[in-house]
Amino acid sequence: MMRSDDIPEILQNCMDKKTGFWILTTGWKITLEKLILYKKLGLRGIVVSLDGINPDIVNSIKISKNAFENAINAIKTAKKAGLLVGIDSVFRKEMLSDENYEAHLEFLSNLGANFINCYSPKLLTDKNIQYEKFNISDYKKLGELNKKYRRSNKNKRKIIPYSPDIWESKRGCVGGKSFLFVNTNGDVKPCPFVKPSWGNILNENITSILQKNQLNFRICETNQELMNNK
């Protein structure tokens, strides 16, 4: 949202039924006026980063005293604007208990969130909080909790939980195939975690960049096939 004035121009230049636009956000600087405008130009929804329902823990994770408040405000504001709302949550190990999992999803569902991406923690640490990496049992537990919640009749009209990590363990990474990442410098990459750039949209047309990198697509597919065979 630091470059929110650029979003209408991007949406106006890409308006068609084949392109789905979403804003991934912490909730900072989200306003009703902006979201109503973006929706008219084709925005489908927002995905809010919210790693818990305890304000102190969330503020500590984001290193911001307003992080929890910003996220909640963004969810409520998006619902008022008539947009779909998703949640990105990094699950700590203590959130894998039935009680804590249920409380987390019920809280978000009551706010009107439509779906939640349940991510496993990576090996990231700072002075405020440490994430303990999941083991195989933890991955299985998260998958079981998601299935149980989705299949329960009482949750049919509530938030829908997914686990992108479990998806990728089966289908492999789809970076560079189903989506691309363009950073604030204009560098085009398969995903945010790959260092080499395929090109820069400030200097070259996106179609040209993709055509030149067709070999990279084939290499990715070959590597995936080798991984699957192993």
C-alpha positions, 0 to 999 in steps of 0.5 A: 500500500506504499504505492497504492496510487499505482494500483488503479493504473495497473488494474485499468491496463489489465482488466479482463475476465482471465486475470484475477487480482488480489492484494496481499497485505498486513492491513497497513493503510487499507481504507474503504475508499481505496478498496471500493475503487479497486473493486470497480477496477477488477480487484477480487479480494485481499489476503491478510497476513495474520499469524494468531488471534493474540494481539501481543503475539501478532504485534511481536511477530510483526514488530509493530504495536499496530499489527493486529489492529491493522489486520483486523481493520483490513478484514472488516473493511474488505468485507464492507467493500464486498470483497473476498477475504483470505488469511495467510497464517504461519502456524506455530506448533502450539496452534496444532492442538484441537482447541487452539486450531479451532479457536483460531479459525472460529475467530477469523470465520466470525470476522467474515474471512472466506478462506485461510492458508495455513503455512508451516513455519520456516527457520526464521528467528528474530529477537522477539520470537522463534519459530520451531520447524515442523516435523513430519508428524506436525505436517500430518497433524495440520492436514488432519485438522484442516480435513476435519474442519472442512468435513464437519457439517457445522463448518459448512458456511465458515472459513475454508482451511487450506495448507499450501505446504501440503499441496506443494509436497504433492504437486511440486513448486509451481513458481514460474508456471502458475505464477510469477513474482515481480519485485519493486525494482521490476525484476521478473522471477519465478518466485520471491525466493529465487535470486536470478532474475529472468528480466526486468519489466522496466526495460523489456516487455513481459511477453519477451521475457517469458519467451526468452525463458521457455527453457527455464520452464522446461528445466523446472519441469524436468527437475520436478520429474526427477524429484517425483521419480526419486 
